[in-house]
Amino acid sequence: MSRRKRLVLAVAVAGGGAALCLALDHHWLTKQSHVAPGDGPFDSAAGDLLLVAILFYVLAGLIACTRIRAVAAAVGGAAIAALTLFEYRWATTTESSTAALAFVGAIELGVPLAIAAWGLDGLAARIGTSART
């Protein structure tokens, strides 16, 4: 993949991840019956973009700076998106006082997941290269 295509894919992953986080925030906050007055959708947009979407930013950085293949980037992005869907759903549907910790836990799982997508892609490329020779 050319450098230009990698950069376009990286921007798409980062932008798509940020948009997903904002959309999930809006969706789940509008479903809440116990939201305090003034705490409407997008009141936590800065947190969504700075903390929750960081998983997508890490993957985008790996796409831009390494030779990860598009298939591995798509698989990594899909896994991170699934994790993000789960964390928003869990954090907003539980009555637990520690619900916000779902987002911290996702960072602990999501960043290694992005790095694993890159590492497994490199391993698959090496195995494929050695099998051809």
C-alpha positions, -999 to +999 in steps of 0.1 A: +000+000+000+014+034-009+021+061+017-008+082+004-032+053+007-020+045+042-025+082+053-060+082+038-069+050+056-054+063+088-075+095+086-106+074+078-100+051+108-094+080+132-123+100+119-146+070+118-137+060+153-143+096+166-177+097+148-186+063+162-178+075+198-199+106+194-228+087+178-228+061+206-226+089+233-256+106+217-275+073+213-271+061+248-276+094+265-309+100+247-320+066+260-313+074+296-343+082+318-321+094+347-300+120+329-297+151+350-310+184+334-283+200+313-265+167+308-277+160+273-261+144+243-226+156+234-220+172+269-192+147+272-179+151+236-144+161+247-141+130+268-153+109+239-128+124+215-098+125+239-103+093+259-126+069+243-116+073+207-079+069+216-081+033+205-089+043+170-061+070+171-035+043+181-046+021+152-045+051+128-010+059+140+001+023+133-015+024+098+002+057+090+036+047+103+039+010+096+033-012+066+002-029+081-020-043+054-055-030+049-071-063+058-053-064+092-063-028+098-099-035+090-099-065+113-083-045+141-107-016+135-137-040+136-125-055+169-120-020+184-154-009+172-170-040+188-152-032+221-163+004+219-199-007+213-197-030+243-182-004+266-208+023+258-236-001+262-223-015+295-214+019+309-248+034+302-271+005+311-256-005+344-265+011+377-230+006+391-212+036+405-180+024+387-196+023+352-172+049+338-143+025+345-155+006+314-138+032+293-105+028+312-107-009+308-113-006+271-081+014+268-063-014+286-077-039+262-080-018+230-044-004+227-029-039+230-056-051+205-044-025+179-008-034+185-017-071+181-034-064+148-001-049+136+020-076+151-001-105+137-001-088+103+037-087+103+039-123+115+015-134+087+035-115+061+067-133+073+051-167+072+037-160+037+071-148+025+089-179+039+063-202+025+068-189-011+106-194-010 
